[in-house]
Every structure is written in structure tokens, then in C-alpha cells.
Amino acid sequence: MPACRPSTLVRAALALLAVLAAFQPEPARAEIALSQIIVDFEPDQPLIQDIEIQNRDAEKAYVEVAVARVANPGEWPMRRETADNPAELGLIATPARFVLAPNGARLIRLIATEPGGEAERIYRVSVVPKVGEVTDQRSGVKVVVGYEVLVIVRPKVPRVELDVRREGKVLVVRNTGNTNVLIPTVRQCPTPADCRGVNGTRVYAGRTERIELPLDMPAEALFSQGRRTWTQTY
């Protein structure tokens, strides 16, 4: 009996994989979407802000919302403080549980129970749909798409104080103020037509962050603090 040629074996294996893939279960989804994932309470703003949540699934979404205060912003692992009464943490998210109709939408209200003080307060608010029974008999998996919202309550008098220096291919940013600053991006341009950007980071009060750069040359950083933005070259 003649031996099968390699090309024949490859075609047979690919055909078998195609048949098996057709019978593989596809995961069912519980998918929601939020209008924003960062909420910033600045000193001159109301202590109430709303987030819109949408259900992009064809089934009802049973959603749970939980508040945690971050005890060590910018450090890892993150230490979360929770309480049975979220008001004790300084932030309330309401409602804490609700049902969202298929393709429906509603608002989640965030209430800062006290204004900013000397130091800023950082929170993480989880918004997660709880899955029910899987209705598709071909699938034994249900994918949950949840979110974690960063909530910032700025100090009564925010102080932006940064010590930034470039050490070769590293940008070192030290925050000596009392409020966090976001660096969305840093770019370097050997020529006007050749600019290379890297993602930045958020630098919390009292923290130092290091941003790796692609080149050993001046770098332009974009900074953002609340509604204020600016750029600086180092």
C-alpha cells in the first residue's frame, strides 16, 4: 500500500480541524457598556455625577455595583477598603443592584458624601453583570464583561508639583503635590515626519514613576490634571 504524501496528510488534518471547530461551543455573553470609566470630582463641581450603563445583550442583565476606597494609590498590590455602609468610605454608588432590560440603559449615580480635604481620595467602583443559566445548550461558558471605574475626589486646594527629569532613555516623574497627574503619552521626534510615542502613566501624590523611552533624546510629555492639560519637553 503506497504511503500518504505529506500534503495529503496536511489536507486531511485541516479538514478534521474544520469539522471539530464547527461543533465547538461558542461562549454566551453578558455584555454591558459604560459612558465613562473615569469620574473626577473637582473642587468647584457638584458632589453628584452620573454614569450611563447600557445592556448590549439580548437578555436581561442583573448588575451589581460595589465601592472600594483605595488605601495605597499607585502601589501594587492595591489595598481596597470596603464597608457595609459605603457612606463611611466617602462615596455612594446607587443603585447597588438592578436589572437592565435587553438593549436598555439607565444611570448609576455617584455621590461624594463629603468634599475633598487636604489629600485626595481614590476609589474603584466595580460594575459587573451577574450571569444566570446558559440558555444555549451548545455552550457551557458565559463570558462576563464588567468594568471598574476610577473615581477621584480632588483635594479642596489641589497642588500640582512635579519633579520631572530625563535620564537617557527613561523619563522619571516624581509627584510632590497632593493630587494625581495623568501622563497619557510621551513622544520623541527625531524629525518632524518621524515621531514615536509611548504610553505614559498616572502618577499619584507621593509616588515616583519611570517611563521607558524608545530613544535617548528630548521627549515631549502630555500632562492632564482634571480639566487642565499641558505639554513639556525634557
Phi and psi in degrees as GROMACS dihedral restraints (atoms count N, CA, C in turn):
[ dihedral_restraints ]
;  ai    aj    ak    al  type     phi  dphi    fc
    3     4     5     6     1   -68.4    20    10
    4     5     6     7     1   145.5    20    10
    6     7     8     9     1   -74.9    20    10
    7     8     9    10     1   148.0    20    10
    9    10    11    12     1   -71.8    20    10
   10    11    12    13     1   137.6    20    10
   12    13    14    15     1   -74.1    20    10
   13    14    15    16     1   153.3    20    10
   15    16    17    18     1   -54.5    20    10
   16    17    18    19     1   -40.2    20    10
   18    19    20    21     1   -63.3    20    10
   19    20    21    22     1   -34.4    20    10
   21    22    23    24     1   -67.1    20    10
   22    23    24    25     1   -41.9    20    10
   24    25    26    27     1   -64.4    20    10
   25    26    27    28     1   -40.2    20    10
   27    28    29    30     1   -63.2    20    10
   28    29    30    31     1   -44.1    20    10
   30    31    32    33     1   -63.5    20    10
   31    32    33    34     1   -38.9    20    10
   33    34    35    36     1   -66.2    20    10
   34    35    36    37     1   -40.6    20    10
   36    37    38    39     1   -65.2    20    10
   37    38    39    40     1   -41.9    20    10
   39    40    41    42     1   -64.3    20    10
   40    41    42    43     1   -38.7    20    10
   42    43    44    45     1   -64.4    20    10
   43    44    45    46     1   -39.9    20    10
   45    46    47    48     1   -65.3    20    10
   46    47    48    49     1   -42.2    20    10
   48    49    50    51     1   -63.2    20    10
   49    50    51    52     1   -37.9    20    10
   51    52    53    54     1   -64.5    20    10
   52    53    54    55     1   -40.5    20    10
   54    55    56    57     1   -65.6    20    10
   55    56    57    58     1   -43.9    20    10
   57    58    59    60     1   -64.2    20    10
   58    59    60    61     1   -39.6    20    10
   60    61    62    63     1   -63.0    20    10
   61    62    63    64     1   -32.6    20    10
   63    64    65    66     1   -65.5    20    10
   64    65    66    67     1   -23.9    20    10
   66    67    68    69     1  -101.8    20    10
   67    68    69    70     1     1.1    20    10
   69    70    71    72     1   -72.3    20    10
   70    71    72    73     1   136.8    20    10
   72    73    74    75     1   -69.7    20    10
   73    74    75    76     1   139.8    20    10
   75    76    77    78     1   -94.8    20    10
   76    77    78    79     1   133.7    20    10
   78    79    80    81     1   -66.5    20    10
   79    80    81    82     1   136.9    20    10
   81    82    83    84     1   -77.7    20    10
   82    83    84    85     1   154.5    20    10
   84    85    86    87     1  -120.0    20    10
   85    86    87    88     1   145.8    20    10
   87    88    89    90     1  -120.9    20    10
   88    89    90    91     1    98.0    20    10
   90    91    92    93     1  -119.0    20    10
   91    92    93    94     1   131.1    20    10
   93    94    95    96     1  -127.8    20    10
   94    95    96    97     1   165.5    20    10
   96    97    98    99     1  -140.7    20    10
   97    98    99   100     1   145.4    20    10
   99   100   101   102     1  -114.5    20    10
  100   101   102   103     1   149.6    20    10
  102   103   104   105     1   -71.7    20    10
  103   104   105   106     1   -24.9    20    10
  105   106   107   108     1  -158.7    20    10
  106   107   108   109     1   151.1    20    10
  108   109   110   111     1  -118.0    20    10
  109   110   111   112     1     4.0    20    10
  111   112   113   114     1  -131.6    20    10
  112   113   114   115     1   124.8    20    10
  114   115   116   117     1  -120.5    20    10
  115   116   117   118     1   126.0    20    10
  117   118   119   120     1  -119.4    20    10
  118   119   120   121     1   112.5    20    10
  120   121   122   123     1   -91.2    20    10
  121   122   123   124     1   103.6    20    10
  123   124   125   126     1   -91.0    20    10
  124   125   126   127     1   160.0    20    10
  126   127   128   129     1   -57.5    20    10
  127   128   129   130     1   -32.2    20    10
  129   130   131   132     1   -96.1    20    10
  130   131   132   133     1    13.5    20    10
  132   133   134   135     1  -108.6    20    10
  133   134   135   136     1   159.4    20    10
  135   136   137   138     1   -61.0    20    10
  136   137   138   139     1   157.7    20    10
  138   139   140   141     1   -87.9    20    10
  139   140   141   142     1    16.7    20    10
  141   142   143   144     1  -129.2    20    10
  142   143   144   145     1   129.5    20    10
  144   145   146   147     1  -139.4    20    10
  145   146   147   148     1   150.9    20    10
  147   148   149   150     1  -116.7    20    10
  148   149   150   151     1   146.6    20    10
  150   151   152   153     1  -120.7    20    10
  151   152   153   154     1   134.2    20    10
  153   154   155   156     1   -89.8    20    10
  154   155   156   157     1   135.3    20    10
  156   157   158   159     1  -117.1    20    10
  157   158   159   160     1   136.2    20    10
  159   160   161   162     1  -120.3    20    10
  160   161   162   163     1   143.0    20    10
  162   163   164   165     1  -101.8    20    10
  163   164   165   166     1   111.8    20    10
  165   166   167   168     1   -96.1    20    10
  166   167   168   169     1    12.5    20    10
  168   169   170   171     1   -97.6    20    10
  169   170   171   172     1   160.8    20    10
  171   172   173   174     1   -86.5    20    10
  172   173   174   175     1     0.9    20    10
  174   175   176   177     1  -118.7    20    10
  175   176   177   178     1   164.6    20    10
  177   178   179   180     1   -62.0    20    10
  178   179   180   181     1   147.4    20    10
  180   181   182   183     1  -114.5    20    10
  181   182   183   184     1   124.6    20    10
  183   184   185   186     1   -97.5    20    10
  184   185   186   187     1   106.5    20    10
  186   187   188   189     1  -107.2    20    10
  187   188   189   190     1   138.5    20    10
  189   190   191   192     1  -119.8    20    10
  190   191   192   193     1   138.7    20    10
  192   193   194   195     1  -122.6    20    10
  193   194   195   196     1   130.1    20    10
  195   196   197   198     1  -134.9    20    10
  196   197   198   199     1   142.9    20    10
  198   199   200   201     1  -109.6    20    10
  199   200   201   202     1   136.1    20    10
  201   202   203   204     1  -136.2    20    10
  202   203   204   205     1   136.4    20    10
  204   205   206   207     1   -92.1    20    10
  205   206   207   208     1   135.2    20    10
  207   208   209   210     1   -87.3    20    10
  208   209   210   211     1   119.4    20    10
  210   211   212   213     1   -82.7    20    10
  211   212   213   214     1   -21.5    20    10
  213   214   215   216     1  -135.7    20    10
  214   215   216   217     1    67.1    20    10
  216   217   218   219     1   -53.3    20    10
  217   218   219   220     1   132.9    20    10
  219   220   221   222     1    86.4    20    10
  220   221   222   223     1    -7.2    20    10
  222   223   224   225     1  -101.7    20    10
  223   224   225   226     1   161.9    20    10
  225   226   227   228     1  -135.8    20    10
  226   227   228   229     1   132.9    20    10
  228   229   230   231     1   -73.7    20    10
  229   230   231   232     1   153.1    20    10
  231   232   233   234     1   -72.2    20    10
  232   233   234   235     1   133.9    20    10
  234   235   236   237     1  -101.5    20    10
  235   236   237   238     1   119.6    20    10
  237   238   239   240     1  -106.7    20    10
  238   239   240   241     1   134.0    20    10
  240   241   242   243     1  -108.0    20    10
  241   242   243   244     1   128.1    20    10
  243   244   245   246     1  -123.4    20    10
  244   245   246   247     1   165.0    20    10
  246   247   248   249     1  -152.5    20    10
  247   248   249   250     1   148.9    20    10
  249   250   251   252     1   -61.2    20    10
  250   251   252   253     1   -35.0    20    10
  252   253   254   255     1  -107.8    20    10
  253   254   255   256     1   101.6    20    10
  255   256   257   258     1   -58.1    20    10
  256   257   258   259     1   -21.9    20    10
  258   259   260   261     1   -60.0    20    10
  259   260   261   262     1   -29.2    20    10
  261   262   263   264     1   -65.6    20    10
  262   263   264   265     1   -23.0    20    10
  264   265   266   267     1   -84.7    20    10
  265   266   267   268     1   -16.2    20    10
  267   268   269   270     1    98.3    20    10
  268   269   270   271     1     3.2    20    10
  270   271   272   273     1  -148.6    20    10
  271   272   273   274     1   134.0    20    10
  273   274   275   276     1  -118.7    20    10
  274   275   276   277     1   137.2    20    10
  276   277   278   279     1  -117.0    20    10
  277   278   279   280     1   124.0    20    10
  279   280   281   282     1  -137.3    20    10
  280   281   282   283     1   139.5    20    10
  282   283   284   285     1   -77.7    20    10
  283   284   285   286     1   157.3    20    10
  285   286   287   288     1   -81.3    20    10
  286   287   288   289     1   -25.3    20    10
  288   289   290   291     1  -143.1    20    10
  289   290   291   292     1   140.7    20    10
  291   292   293   294     1  -163.9    20    10
  292   293   294   295     1   165.6    20    10
  294   295   296   297     1  -109.8    20    10
  295   296   297   298     1   130.5    20    10
  297   298   299   300     1  -112.1    20    10
  298   299   300   301     1   122.1    20    10
  300   301   302   303     1   -64.3    20    10
  301   302   303   304     1   157.1    20    10
  303   304   305   306     1   -54.6    20    10
  304   305   306   307     1   130.8    20    10
  306   307   308   309     1    58.7    20    10
  307   308   309   310     1    21.7    20    10
  309   310   311   312     1   -94.4    20    10
  310   311   312   313     1   174.1    20    10
  312   313   314   315     1  -148.0    20    10
  313   314   315   316     1   154.9    20    10
  315   316   317   318     1  -160.3    20    10
  316   317   318   319     1   177.8    20    10
  318   319   320   321     1  -106.9    20    10
  319   320   321   322     1   143.3    20    10
  321   322   323   324     1  -107.6    20    10
  322   323   324   325     1   125.7    20    10
  324   325   326   327     1   -98.8    20    10
  325   326   327   328     1   130.1    20    10
  327   328   329   330     1  -108.1    20    10
  328   329   330   331     1   127.3    20    10
  330   331   332   333     1  -124.6    20    10
  331   332   333   334     1   116.6    20    10
  333   334   335   336     1   -80.9    20    10
  334   335   336   337     1   115.7    20    10
  336   337   338   339     1   -75.4    20    10
  337   338   339   340     1   -11.6    20    10
  339   340   341   342     1  -150.1    20    10
  340   341   342   343     1   145.9    20    10
  342   343   344   345     1   -68.7    20    10
  343   344   345   346     1   172.7    20    10
  345   346   347   348     1   -65.2    20    10
  346   347   348   349     1   148.3    20    10
  348   349   350   351     1  -109.8    20    10
  349   350   351   352     1  -139.9    20    10
  351   352   353   354     1   -70.7    20    10
  352   353   354   355     1   -38.3    20    10
  354   355   356   357     1  -113.3    20    10
  355   356   357   358     1   154.1    20    10
  357   358   359   360     1   -79.6    20    10
  358   359   360   361     1   158.8    20    10
  360   361   362   363     1  -114.2    20    10
  361   362   363   364     1   137.4    20    10
  363   364   365   366     1  -119.1    20    10
  364   365   366   367     1   133.9    20    10
  366   367   368   369     1  -130.4    20    10
  367   368   369   370     1   158.0    20    10
  369   370   371   372     1  -124.7    20    10
  370   371   372   373     1   124.2    20    10
  372   373   374   375     1  -113.7    20    10
  373   374   375   376     1   113.9    20    10
  375   376   377   378     1   -88.4    20    10
  376   377   378   379     1   136.2    20    10
  378   379   380   381     1  -126.9    20    10
  379   380   381   382     1   106.0    20    10
  381   382   383   384     1  -132.6    20    10
  382   383   384   385     1   129.1    20    10
  384   385   386   387     1   -78.4    20    10
  385   386   387   388     1   136.8    20    10
  387   388   389   390     1   -92.6    20    10
  388   389   390   391     1   130.3    20    10
  390   391   392   393     1   -85.2    20    10
  391   392   393   394     1   146.4    20    10
  393   394   395   396     1  -101.5    20    10
  394   395   396   397     1  -154.4    20    10
  396   397   398   399     1   -72.7    20    10
  397   398   399   400     1   145.7    20    10
  399   400   401   402     1   -78.1    20    10
  400   401   402   403     1   122.8    20    10
  402   403   404   405     1   -85.9    20    10
  403   404   405   406     1   -23.9    20    10
  405   406   407   408     1   -82.2    20    10
  406   407   408   409     1   114.4    20    10
  408   409   410   411     1   -67.7    20    10
  409   410   411   412     1   -18.9    20    10
  411   412   413   414     1   -78.1    20    10
  412   413   414   415     1   -13.4    20    10
  414   415   416   417     1  -115.6    20    10
  415   416   417   418     1   136.1    20    10
  417   418   419   420     1  -110.6    20    10
  418   419   420   421     1    10.5    20    10
  420   421   422   423     1  -127.3    20    10
  421   422   423   424     1   139.8    20    10
  423   424   425   426     1  -127.2    20    10
  424   425   426   427     1   123.3    20    10
  426   427   428   429     1   -89.4    20    10
  427   428   429   430     1   128.0    20    10
  429   430   431   432     1  -103.9    20    10
  430   431   432   433     1   124.1    20    10
  432   433   434   435     1  -108.1    20    10
  433   434   435   436     1   101.5    20    10
  435   436   437   438     1  -114.4    20    10
  436   437   438   439     1   177.1    20    10
  438   439   440   441     1  -136.0    20    10
  439   440   441   442     1   158.7    20    10
  441   442   443   444     1  -129.5    20    10
  442   443   444   445     1   116.5    20    10
  444   445   446   447     1   -91.4    20    10
  445   446   447   448     1   131.8    20    10
  447   448   449   450     1   -86.3    20    10
  448   449   450   451     1   122.7    20    10
  450   451   452   453     1  -117.6    20    10
  451   452   453   454     1   128.1    20    10
  453   454   455   456     1  -118.4    20    10
  454   455   456   457     1   124.9    20    10
  456   457   458   459     1  -107.3    20    10
  457   458   459   460     1   105.2    20    10
  459   460   461   462     1   -69.2    20    10
  460   461   462   463     1   156.3    20    10
  462   463   464   465     1   -63.1    20    10
  463   464   465   466     1   162.9    20    10
  465   466   467   468     1   -59.5    20    10
  466   467   468   469     1   -40.2    20    10
  468   469   470   471     1  -127.2    20    10
  469   470   471   472     1    91.1    20    10
  471   472   473   474     1   -66.0    20    10
  472   473   474   475     1   136.1    20    10
  474   475   476   477     1  -119.7    20    10
  475   476   477   478     1   114.9    20    10
  477   478   479   480     1   -95.1    20    10
  478   479   480   481     1   106.7    20    10
  480   481   482   483     1  -132.8    20    10
  481   482   483   484     1   110.7    20    10
  483   484   485   486     1  -122.6    20    10
  484   485   486   487     1   138.9    20    10
  486   487   488   489     1  -112.3    20    10
  487   488   489   490     1   105.4    20    10
  489   490   491   492     1  -119.2    20    10
  490   491   492   493     1   133.7    20    10
  492   493   494   495     1  -147.3    20    10
  493   494   495   496     1   152.1    20    10
  495   496   497   498     1  -105.0    20    10
  496   497   498   499     1   127.4    20    10
  498   499   500   501     1  -114.8    20    10
  499   500   501   502     1    88.6    20    10
  501   502   503   504     1    64.5    20    10
  502   503   504   505     1  -115.7    20    10
  504   505   506   507     1   -99.5    20    10
  505   506   507   508     1    27.6    20    10
  507   508   509   510     1  -134.6    20    10
  508   509   510   511     1   131.8    20    10
  510   511   512   513     1  -101.4    20    10
  511   512   513   514     1   118.6    20    10
  513   514   515   516     1  -102.6    20    10
  514   515   516   517     1   124.3    20    10
  516   517   518   519     1  -123.1    20    10
  517   518   519   520     1   118.8    20    10
  519   520   521   522     1  -114.3    20    10
  520   521   522   523     1   126.4    20    10
  522   523   524   525     1   -99.2    20    10
  523   524   525   526     1   109.2    20    10
  525   526   527   528     1  -103.9    20    10
  526   527   528   529     1     7.9    20    10
  528   529   530   531     1   -88.5    20    10
  529   530   531   532     1  -159.3    20    10
  531   532   533   534     1  -119.6    20    10
  532   533   534   535     1    14.8    20    10
  534   535   536   537     1  -146.1    20    10
  535   536   537   538     1   152.3    20    10
  537   538   539   540     1   -77.6    20    10
  538   539   540   541     1   155.8    20    10
  540   541   542   543     1  -130.1    20    10
  541   542   543   544     1   133.8    20    10
  543   544   545   546     1   -95.4    20    10
  544   545   546   547     1   134.8    20    10
  546   547   548   549     1  -113.5    20    10
  547   548   549   550     1    92.1    20    10
  549   550   551   552     1   -62.9    20    10
  550   551   552   553     1   -39.7    20    10
  552   553   554   555     1  -155.1    20    10
  553   554   555   556     1   156.1    20    10
  555   556   557   558     1  -131.9    20    10
  556   557   558   559     1   134.1    20    10
  558   559   560   561     1  -131.1    20    10
  559   560   561   562     1   152.8    20    10
  561   562   563   564     1  -129.8    20    10
  562   563   564   565     1   135.7    20    10
  564   565   566   567     1  -126.0    20    10
  565   566   567   568     1    94.1    20    10
  567   568   569   570     1   -57.5    20    10
  568   569   570   571     1   -35.4    20    10
  570   571   572   573     1  -138.5    20    10
  571   572   573   574     1   161.1    20    10
  573   574   575   576     1   -57.2    20    10
  574   575   576   577     1   -26.9    20    10
  576   577   578   579     1   -94.6    20    10
  577   578   579   580     1    -1.9    20    10
  579   580   581   582     1  -129.9    20    10
  580   581   582   583     1    90.5    20    10
  582   583   584   585     1  -114.4    20    10
  583   584   585   586     1   136.5    20    10
  585   586   587   588     1  -120.9    20    10
  586   587   588   589     1   125.2    20    10
  588   589   590   591     1  -111.9    20    10
  589   590   591   592     1   151.3    20    10
  591   592   593   594     1  -131.7    20    10
  592   593   594   595     1   151.8    20    10
  594   595   596   597     1   -69.8    20    10
  595   596   597   598     1   140.9    20    10
  597   598   599   600     1   -91.9    20    10
  598   599   600   601     1  -140.7    20    10
  600   601   602   603     1  -161.6    20    10
  601   602   603   604     1   174.1    20    10
  603   604   605   606     1  -103.5    20    10
  604   605   606   607     1   129.7    20    10
  606   607   608   609     1  -111.2    20    10
  607   608   609   610     1   111.3    20    10
  609   610   611   612     1   -82.8    20    10
  610   611   612   613     1   161.3    20    10
  612   613   614   615     1   -55.9    20    10
  613   614   615   616     1   132.1    20    10
  615   616   617   618     1    82.0    20    10
  616   617   618   619     1     0.9    20    10
  618   619   620   621     1  -106.6    20    10
  619   620   621   622     1   157.4    20    10
  621   622   623   624     1  -123.1    20    10
  622   623   624   625     1   130.3    20    10
  624   625   626   627     1  -123.2    20    10
  625   626   627   628     1   150.1    20    10
  627   628   629   630     1  -119.4    20    10
  628   629   630   631     1   128.4    20    10
  630   631   632   633     1  -113.1    20    10
  631   632   633   634     1   119.0    20    10
  633   634   635   636     1   -73.8    20    10
  634   635   636   637     1   133.1    20    10
  636   637   638   639     1  -109.7    20    10
  637   638   639   640     1   151.4    20    10
  639   640   641   642     1   -75.2    20    10
  640   641   642   643     1   -24.3    20    10
  642   643   644   645     1  -133.3    20    10
  643   644   645   646     1   155.8    20    10
  645   646   647   648     1   -93.9    20    10
  646   647   648   649     1    79.2    20    10
  648   649   650   651     1  -161.8    20    10
  649   650   651   652     1   168.1    20    10
  651   652   653   654     1   -52.3    20    10
  652   653   654   655     1   143.3    20    10
  654   655   656   657     1  -126.5    20    10
  655   656   657   658     1   138.1    20    10
  657   658   659   660     1  -102.1    20    10
  658   659   660   661     1   120.5    20    10
  660   661   662   663     1  -106.3    20    10
  661   662   663   664     1   139.3    20    10
  663   664   665   666     1   -99.3    20    10
  664   665   666   667     1   128.0    20    10
  666   667   668   669     1  -114.7    20    10
  667   668   669   670     1   149.6    20    10
  669   670   671   672     1  -144.1    20    10
  670   671   672   673     1   129.8    20    10
  672   673   674   675     1  -137.9    20    10
  673   674   675   676     1   104.7    20    10
  675   676   677   678     1    63.4    20    10
  676   677   678   679     1  -124.9    20    10
  678   679   680   681     1   -91.2    20    10
  679   680   681   682     1     1.3    20    10
  681   682   683   684     1   -98.8    20    10
  682   683   684   685     1   135.3    20    10
  684   685   686   687     1  -132.5    20    10
  685   686   687   688     1   151.7    20    10
  687   688   689   690     1  -160.3    20    10
  688   689   690   691     1   163.8    20    10
  690   691   692   693     1  -123.3    20    10
  691   692   693   694     1   155.0    20    10
  693   694   695   696     1  -152.5    20    10
  694   695   696   697     1   141.7    20    10
  696   697   698   699     1  -106.4    20    10
  697   698   699   700     1   138.4    20    10
